[in-house]
Amino acid sequence: MEQPYSQRVGGYADVIKPFIDFIIAAVLLLITSPVMLVAAIMIKLDSKGPVIFRQERYGKNGVKFSIYKFRTMRTDAPKYGVSPTTSNDPRITRLGRLLRKTSLDELPQLLNIIKGDMSFIGPRPEMKRIVEESYTDLERRRFLVKPGITGLWQVSDVRKEPIHHNLQYDFHYISNVSMKMDIIIIFKTVGVMIKSNTF
């Protein structure tokens, strides 16, 4: 029987995991800062608009925050439009296709982790529009934990489908969150990235 998340407060998910997240994010931010600088310069040279894309998302306890990504889309693309499902989407810039394929567009989210808005592993943060227009009380259970850059849904076979159509992955993670599960998800994430970036 799955253990309710409420019984895990004060354990790994709320004490150890945030500390690990902060330390690893700080180290990775230091290591990847040259890559991020180059990416920022290339984004400026490639298309008009800001380097960083900000979008309001819902986080732990239903608190809204701004998620950071490198901008990969044209500035005239709707900010809260449907996310691209293919690399041929005309809204994506030339450099944006490369950034998305290599997941380098996600690097600024290290700042979200350091700020405490996100974790490395958890439910993907849902867009404000979808939460406010259609979320039920059951779906708001996703807000029991911090959202993550990767998670069970992100490494599943249905990861290309809308998040809100496959929330059972998030519910399972929330009920079983542990260091062992996080390590497994990290290894699976690496595997997915290697497979998707094979030319």
MIMI-216242 format. One record per residue: residue number from 1; residue in three letters; chain; z, x, y of N, C-alpha, C in turn. Coordinates in steps of 0.001 Angstrom, whole numbers, m for minus. Last residue first. Layout:
<atoms>
  num  residuo  cadena      n.w      n.u      n.v     ca.w     ca.u     ca.v      c.w      c.u      c.v
  NUM      ALA       A        Z        X        Y        Z        X        Y        Z        X        Y
...
</atoms>
This chain:
<atoms>
  num  residuo  cadena      n.w      n.u      n.v     ca.w     ca.u     ca.v      c.w      c.u      c.v
  199      PHE       A   m33322    22295    11404   m34658    22048    11954   m35695    21997    10812
  198      THR       A   m30211    20860    11261   m31178    21635    10484   m32596    21282    10939
  197      ASN       A   m28321    19307    12389   m28947    20318    13252   m29909    21208    12505
  196      SER       A   m27316    17695    10423   m28093    17048    11485   m28803    18050    12373
  195      LYS       A   m25929    19587     8851   m27035    18806     8274   m27921    18223     9376
  194      ILE       A   m23988    20507    10595   m24945    21457    10011   m26179    20707     9497
  193      MET       A   m22607    18113    11106   m23261    18826    12195   m24313    19799    11661
  192      VAL       A   m21592    17486     8576   m22516    16554     9236   m23303    17262    10340
  191      GLY       A   m19885    19701     8188   m20996    19450     7282   m22049    18547     7892
  190      VAL       A   m18039    19298    10226   m18856    20515    10222   m20085    20317     9336
  189      THR       A   m16934    16904     9284   m17630    16930    10569   m18542    18140    10664
  188      LYS       A   m15658    17717     6964   m16790    16799     6854   m17607    16779     8141
  187      PHE       A   m13641    19299     8109   m14636    19918     7222   m15866    19030     7075
  186      ILE       A   m12265    17272     9534   m12844    18429    10234   m13930    19080     9384
  185      ILE       A   m11404    15604     7482   m12372    15092     8454   m13044    16228     9209
  184      ILE       A    m9534    17284     6239   m10704    16812     5488   m11796    16336     6448
  183      ILE       A    m7666    17510     8291    m8366    18705     7820    m9638    18313     7059
  182      ASP       A    m6761    14848     8451    m7423    15469     9604    m8218    16703     9181
  181      MET       A    m5519    14526     5964    m6696    13731     6283    m7469    14348     7446
  180      LYS       A    m3403    16377     6268    m4377    16543     5194    m5660    15785     5507
  179      MET       A    m1939    15269     8356    m2598    16555     8564    m3685    16778     7516
  178      SER       A    m2640    11749     8700    m1857    12872     8192    m2620    14157     8471
  177      VAL       A    m2887     8242     8720    m3036     9487     9465    m2083    10563     8932
  176      ASN       A    m3146     5734     7615    m2950     6870     6710    m3019     8228     7401
  175      SER       A    m3652     3805     9485    m2623     3513     8493    m2287     4705     7607
  174      ILE       A    m5759     4959    10899    m4511     4677    11592    m3363     4459    10611
  173      TYR       A    m7785     4980     8923    m7253     6240     9467    m5881     6014    10099
  172      HIS       A    m8206     2239     8558    m7759     3054     7425    m7141     4366     7933
  171      PHE       A    m9136     1545    11080    m7902      944    10584    m7328     1756     9417
  170      ASP       A   m11540     3000    11164   m10460     3323    12093    m9127     2761    11608
  169      TYR       A   m12970     1701     9161   m12723     3145     9051   m11562     3551     9954
  168      GLN       A   m13234     m871    10070   m12367     m650     8907   m12059      830     8715
  167      LEU       A   m15083    m1163    12071   m13735     m773    12466   m12799     m526    11292
  166      ASN       A   m17879    m1501    12419   m17320     m774    11273   m15897     m289    11546
  165      HIS       A   m18807    m2557    14700   m19224    m3232    13474   m18575    m2606    12237
  164      HIS       A   m18082     m945    16782   m17328    m2193    16620   m17775    m3007    15414
  163      ILE       A   m19976     1143    16657   m18593     1375    16249   m17890       59    15916
  162      PRO       A   m23252      508    15349   m22245      349    16408   m20828      501    15875
  161      GLU       A   m24539     3111    13125   m24359     1714    13491   m23296     1620    14590
  160      LYS       A   m24372     5697    12438   m25417     5359    13401   m25374     3889    13802
  159      ARG       A   m22420     5882    10475   m22094     6362    11815   m23155     6041    12867
  158      VAL       A   m22359     5217     7837   m22759     4163     8778   m22524     4583    10229
  157      ASP       A   m21362     7233     6324   m22794     6957     6189   m23288     5911     7180
  156      SER       A   m18985     9078     8402   m19374     8125     7360   m20889     7942     7327
  155      VAL       A   m17996    10517    10445   m18507    11295     9306   m18934    10382     8151
  154      GLN       A   m17151     8596    12265   m18144     9570    12706   m18722    10386    11553
  153      TRP       A   m15127     7274    10895   m16396     6586    11153   m17498     7581    11483
  152      LEU       A   m13118     9282    10934   m13663     8778     9668   m15009     8092     9872
  151      GLY       A   m14007    11509    13683   m13110    10675    12906   m13781    10182    11639
  150      THR       A   m14052    13245    16883   m14596    12918    15574   m13574    12098    14799
  149      ILE       A   m12694    12905    19218   m14079    13374    19291   m14789    13092    17975
  148      GLY       A   m10580     9920    19358   m10938    11290    19004   m12400    11617    19214
  147      PRO       A    m7827     8156    20948    m9200     8243    20451    m9565     9695    20202
  146      LYS       A    m4468     7902    19763    m5417     8447    20726    m6825     8436    20130
  145      VAL       A    m3466     4710    18380    m3547     6169    18382    m4521     6624    19460
  144      LEU       A    m3611     2046    18893    m2316     2562    18453    m2287     4083    18457
  143      PHE       A    m6058      974    19440    m5368     1624    20547    m3984     2146    20175
  142      ARG       A    m6911     m451    17300    m7454      905    17448    m6703     1686    18517
  141      ARG       A    m6039    m2969    17682    m5184    m2088    16877    m5653     m641    16960
  140      ARG       A    m7975    m4461    18801    m7168    m3669    19725    m6134    m2804    19003
  139      GLU       A    m8855    m5961    16683    m9633    m4784    17068    m8858    m3881    18024
  138      LEU       A    m6947    m8015    16738    m7046    m7123    15584    m7769    m5839    15958
  137      ASP       A    m7517    m9300    19118    m6217    m8633    18978    m6240    m7653    17806
  136      THR       A   m10980    m8452    19885    m9923    m9363    19447    m8606    m8587    19369
  135      TYR       A   m13435    m7766    22367   m12388    m7290    21468   m11349    m8363    21163
  134      SER       A   m15459    m8564    24201   m15475    m9100    22838   m14317    m8678    21933
  133      GLU       A   m15209    m7639    26829   m16028    m8820    26562   m15807    m9408    25174
  132      GLU       A   m13631    m5374    26859   m13255    m6492    27719   m14030    m7763    27426
  131      VAL       A   m14963    m3689    25017   m13556    m4067    24824   m13231    m5335    25598
  130      ILE       A   m17503    m3422    26185   m17372    m4024    24857   m15947    m4502    24611
  129      ARG       A   m16884    m2162    28655   m17585    m3450    28609   m17366    m4162    27275
  128      LYS       A   m15712      326    27966   m14936     m700    28662   m15572    m2077    28514
  127      MET       A   m16434     1677    24745   m16788     1430    26134   m16009      242    26696
  126      GLU       A   m13982     3365    22699   m14970     2321    22932   m15225     2121    24422
  125      PRO       A   m13576     6481    21221   m13197     5614    22343   m14319     4630    22681
  124      ARG       A   m13298     6589    17711   m14137     6914    18865   m13778     5983    20012
  123      PRO       A   m10100     7376    16331   m11159     6395    16568   m11986     6789    17788
  122      GLY       A    m9748    10933    15642    m9243     9599    15884   m10393     8626    16061
  121      ILE       A    m9297    14286    16503    m9618    13324    15448    m8957    11989    15736
  120      PHE       A    m8605    15562    18836    m9810    16004    18149   m10261    14951    17141
  119      SER       A    m7723    13067    21299    m7373    14003    20237    m8679    14522    19650
  118      MET       A    m7255    12254    24820    m7909    12193    23525    m7303    13193    22544
  117      ASP       A    m5648    12597    27036    m6375    11335    26891    m6899    11144    25477
  116      GLY       A    m4483    15024    27546    m3734    14088    26720    m4395    12743    26544
  115      LYS       A    m5748    17082    28787    m5086    16101    29655    m4251    15103    28863
  114      ILE       A    m6879    18267    26547    m5836    18993    27276    m5052    18042    28188
  113      ILE       A    m8796    16309    25974    m7734    16606    25008    m6573    17308    25699
  112      ASN       A   m10449    16408    28192    m9764    15150    27874    m8599    15378    26917
  111      LEU       A   m11407    18989    27885   m10544    18693    29037    m9786    17385    28812
  110      LEU       A   m13021    18639    25736   m11860    19511    25561   m10879    19289    26708
  109      GLN       A   m15170    17307    26652   m14069    16487    26156   m12855    17330    25771
  108      PRO       A   m17161    19143    27221   m16216    18789    28296   m15056    17914    27834
  107      LEU       A   m18614    19143    24665   m17659    20197    25020   m16702    19826    26162
  106      GLU       A   m20610    17347    24074   m19226    16903    23875   m18191    17924    24362
  105      ASP       A   m23011    18554    24244   m22686    17619    25324   m21235    17151    25237
  104      LEU       A   m23356    19903    21922   m22787    20657    23039   m22422    19747    24207
  103      SER       A   m24584    18827    19728   m23257    18294    20091   m22596    19075    21224
  102      THR       A   m27165    19412    19234   m26202    20457    18903   m24751    20038    19183
  101      LYS       A   m28362    17087    20143   m28620    17536    18775   m27595    18559    18317
  100      ARG       A   m27548    16989    22821   m27109    15970    21881   m27261    16442    20433
   99      LEU       A   m28863    19226    23876   m27412    19120    23982   m26855    18103    22988
   98      LEU       A   m31547    18536    23397   m30951    19711    22753   m29431    19620    22761
   97      ARG       A   m31793    16290    25034   m32100    16189    23596   m31468    17343    22829
   96      GLY       A   m31253    17297    27577   m30311    16378    26950   m30540    16233    25460
   95      LEU       A   m33502    18644    28344   m32354    19435    27908   m31340    18563    27176
   94      ARG       A   m35006    16286    28936   m35494    17306    27993   m34340    18139    27449
   93      THR       A   m32928    13272    28948   m33666    14368    29579   m34130    15371    28524
   92      ILE       A   m33252     9925    27886   m32679    11246    27639   m33550    12321    28277
   91      ARG       A   m34685     7632    28178   m33599     7863    29143   m33017     9273    29017
   90      PRO       A   m36446     7371    26072   m36955     7882    27348   m35884     8149    28394
   89      ASP       A   m35543     8502    22900   m35199     7541    23942   m35634     8107    25299
   88      ASN       A   m35863    10238    20862   m37064     9912    21631   m36797     8904    22735
   87      SER       A   m33629    10438    19377   m33834    11507    20359   m35054    11235    21238
   86      THR       A   m32034     7203    19059   m32997     8221    18639   m33163     9252    19742
   85      THR       A   m30206     5595    20231   m30098     5729    18777   m31084     6750    18224
   84      PRO       A   m28237     5568    23219   m29482     5900    22523   m29253     6064    21025
   83      SER       A   m26080     2773    23913   m26256     4196    23644   m27565     4454    22909
   82      VAL       A   m26708      356    26390   m26603      650    24964   m26900     2118    24724
   81      GLY       A   m25092     1088    29582   m26122      536    28719   m25874      891    27262
   80      TYR       A   m23529     1877    31683   m22875     1229    30545   m23888      526    29645
   79      LYS       A   m25346     3010    33448   m24168     3775    33049   m23489     3192    31824
   78      PRO       A   m28846     2983    33017   m27624     2185    33212   m26406     2919    32654
   77      ALA       A   m30596     5744    34453   m30228     5009    33243   m28946     4225    33506
   76      ASP       A   m31091     7367    36554   m31415     5951    36756   m31127     5114    35503
   75      THR       A   m30528     9928    35728   m29548     9282    36605   m29845     7808    36830
   74      ARG       A   m31105    10501    32237   m31592    10398    33608   m30579     9625    34448
   73      MET       A   m28672    12198    30159   m29606    11124    30468   m30007    11148    31944
   72      THR       A   m26708    13974    29758   m27900    14144    28927   m28969    13105    29231
   71      ARG       A   m24039    15682    31174   m25033    14624    31375   m26290    14939    30570
   70      PHE       A   m21321    16407    29122   m22426    16939    29890   m23464    15831    30000
   69      LYS       A   m18503    14201    29580   m19570    14768    28761   m20550    15484    29679
   68      TYR       A   m15335    12688    29600   m16243    13671    30175   m17266    14131    29148
   67      ILE       A   m13903     9507    30298   m14341    10481    29301   m15372    11397    29949
   66      SER       A   m11188     8315    32007   m12577     8745    32176   m12907     9800    31134
   65      PHE       A    m9248     5568    30671    m9405     6939    31156   m10888     7256    31297
   64      LYS       A    m6848     2938    30210    m8209     3391    30497    m8211     4829    31019
   63      VAL       A    m4736     2118    27563    m4823     2751    28883    m6243     3291    29090
   62      GLY       A    m4155     1085    25095    m5040      317    25964    m5150      867    27368
   61      ASN       A    m2736     2874    23587    m1983     1807    24238    m2823     1002    25232
   60      LYS       A    m5266     5329    24052    m4035     4904    23389    m3274     3896    24246
   59      GLY       A    m8162     4080    25857    m7460     5044    25027    m6210     4453    24396
   58      TYR       A   m11405     3092    26837   m10037     2690    26532    m9405     3690    25569
   57      ARG       A   m13351     4602    29506   m13129     4175    28128   m11674     3736    27973
   56      GLU       A   m15765     5217    31946   m14433     4681    31666   m14364     4163    30233
   55      GLN       A   m17437     8303    32202   m17510     6885    31857   m16121     6399    31475
   54      ARG       A   m19347    10899    33606   m18034    10272    33443   m18218     8799    33143
   53      PHE       A   m21078    13830    33141   m21167    12377    33055   m19772    11840    32796
   52      ILE       A   m21694    16702    35050   m20774    15976    34175   m20993    14468    34287
   51      VAL       A   m23700    17344    36868   m23620    18058    35588   m22798    17259    34590
   50      PRO       A   m25619    14822    38638   m24407    15610    38374   m24459    16289    37007
   49      GLY       A   m29171    15243    39501   m27970    14498    39150   m26788    15401    38868
   48      LYS       A   m32373    16127    38207   m31498    15798    39321   m30287    15008    38825
   47      SER       A   m32874    18637    35637   m33050    17306    36225   m32053    17077    37350
   46      ASP       A   m32747    21434    35122   m33604    20553    34330   m33866    19202    34982
   45      LEU       A   m30884    22703    36675   m32277    23112    36809   m33234    22124    36139
   44      LYS       A   m28544    21461    35818   m28928    21376    37228   m30400    21710    37425
   43      ILE       A   m28554    22269    33163   m28624    20839    33476   m29079    20646    34916
   42      MET       A   m28215    25026    33458   m29467    24512    32900   m29645    23020    33185
   41      ILE       A   m25583    25152    34431   m26695    25668    35245   m28022    25080    34772
   40      ALA       A   m24199    24071    32235   m24122    23424    33545   m25287    23855    34439
   39      ALA       A   m24742    25951    30240   m25200    24568    30080   m25216    23843    31427
   38      VAL       A   m23385    28164    31280   m24843    28215    31104   m25414    26808    30999
   37      LEU       A   m20770    27146    31146   m21333    27563    32431   m22853    27592    32366
   36      MET       A   m20447    26757    28420   m20392    25602    29309   m20981    25936    30675
   35      VAL       A   m20523    29391    27540   m21550    28448    27082   m21611    27242    28011
   34      PRO       A   m18168    30380    28762   m19486    30933    29125   m20635    30005    28717
   33      SER       A   m16189    28676    27493   m16449    28579    28934   m17776    29236    29344
   32      THR       A   m15406    28883    24868   m16711    28259    25146   m17053    28184    26633
   31      ILE       A   m12872    30099    25001   m13956    30736    24250   m15317    30191    24653
   30      LEU       A   m11394    28237    26531   m11522    29624    26978   m12724    30301    26309
   29      LEU       A   m11592    26016    24902   m12098    25944    26275   m12316    27343    26835
   28      LEU       A   m10284    26893    22611   m11722    26622    22559   m12341    26547    23950
   27      VAL       A    m7649    27052    23626    m8317    28249    23099    m9836    28056    23092
   26      ALA       A    m7205    24359    24298    m7092    25396    25323    m7812    26675    24893
   25      ALA       A    m7490    23112    21803    m8407    22770    22897    m8384    23843    23985
   24      ILE       A    m5326    24202    20381    m6693    24479    19938    m7695    24199    21056
   23      ILE       A    m3139    23182    21933    m3322    24617    21718    m4764    24944    21348
   22      PHE       A    m3541    20369    21781    m3498    21064    23061    m3792    22550    22896
   21      ASP       A    m3436    19808    19001    m4617    19475    19800    m4672    20306    21079
   20      ILE       A     m803    20558    18409    m1924    21292    17806    m3197    21066    18614
   19      PHE       A      522    18566    19886      764    19980    20180     m388    20839    19646
   18      PRO       A     m361    16189    18683     m672    16454    20089     m488    17921    20472
   17      LYS       A      721    16630    15966     m715    16569    16241    m1055    16818    17713
   16      ILE       A     3557    16490    16224     2873    17718    15791     1413    17728    16204
   15      VAL       A     3976    13833    17380     4668    15047    17812     3855    16301    17485
   14      ASP       A     2516    11715    16369     3014    11624    17740     3693    12889    18256
   13      ALA       A     1705    12300    13729      735    11750    14685     1204    11815    16130
   12      TYR       A     4086    13253    12376     2919    14111    12615     2042    13595    13753
   11      GLY       A     6522    11172    13956     6113    12113    12922     4925    12949    13342
   10      GLY       A     6943     9298    15846     7861    10429    15826     7507    11456    14781
    9      VAL       A     5832     6601    13910     6148     7101    15238     7189     8210    15141
    8      ARG       A     5317     5366    11554     5067     6800    11597     5404     7414    12962
    7      GLN       A     5530     2709    11632     6585     3394    10882     6420     4912    10938
    6      SER       A     3238     1906    12915     4493     1806    13658     5632     2529    12962
    5      TYR       A     1243     1973    10989     1369     3102    11910     2714     3099    12630
    4      PRO       A     2213      981     7706     1894      646     9091     2107     1844    10009
    3      GLN       A      739     2315     4802     1941     2298     5631     1571     1981     7070
    2      GLU       A     m861      552     2213     m966     1374     3410      267     1210     4284
    1      MET       A        0      850    m1205        0        0        0        0      877     1243
</atoms>
